[in-house]
Amino acid sequence: MPIKKSAKKYMRVTARKTVRNKIVTGVVKSAVKKTREAVTANNLETAQKNLKDAIKAIDKAAQKKVIKKNTAARKKSRLNTMVKKIVLKA
């Protein structure tokens, strides 16, 4: 346990940030998972809708600095290519 007052405050701040970050990452993970499931089920309309939601969630996470900018770009790019493959097959 910290002894100094500032260290105790930092622990409280870290706990609050951790909770916020877990919520944001959870939203991103669930959005990505829904998109991937729609892609594996070859459901084009659902995949495109979920892709839009996933991109929105990823951008918000990057804006809040929960994930890095390049990580967000990579995730969006990979999801986009997955959905594009379905579009080309149909």
N, C-alpha and C positions, 0 to 999 in steps of 0.2 A: 504494500500500500504506500502511496506517496505521502510525504510528510509536509512538503511546502504547499501553501495555499494555491499557487498558480498551477502546480501539478495536479491537484485535486480538481480544479476547474477544467483543466485540459482533459482529464478522464471523463468528466461529464459531457464535454463537447464531443469527444470521440464517440461516446455511447450514442448521442443523438445523431451524429453523422452516419454511424454504422447502421442504425435503424433505417434512416432515409435511403441509404445506398442499397440496402437489402431489398427494400420495396421496389426501387427503380430497376434493379437487376432482375428481380422476379418478374416484373412486367415485361421486360425485354425477352427473358428466356421463354416465357409462356407465349409471347407473340411469335417468336422464331419457331417454337415447337409446333404451333398451330399451322404455320405456313408450311413447314416441312411435312406435316401429316397430310395436308391437303395436296401437296405435290406427289407424295407416295400413293395417294388414292386417285391420282389423275383427275382431280376435281378442279377444273380451270377457273371457274368463277370464284369459288371459295379461296383458291390459292392467290388470285389477284387481289381480292379484298383483304385477305390476311397479310399479304405482302405490303400493302399500303399501311396497314396498322403497325406492322413490324418496323417499317422504315420510320414511321412517326415516333415509335417508342425508342428506337435506337438513336434517332436524332436528339430526342429530349435527354436521353442518358448522356450523350456526348456533350450536350450543351451544359448540363449540370456537372460535368467533369467526373461522372461516375465511371465511364469508360473513355479510353483515349479516342482522339479523332480518327486516327488510322484504323483502329480496331472497329470503329463504327463503319467506316468506309468499306472495310474488308467484309464485314458481316452483310452489309447491304448488297454489295457486289455479288457475293456468293448466293444469297437468296434470290437476287434478280436473275442470275444465270439458271438457277433451278427452275424458276417459273417460266423463263424463256424456252427451255427445253420442252415443256408441256405445250406451249403455244405452237412451237414448230411441229410437234407430232400431230396436233389436231388439225 
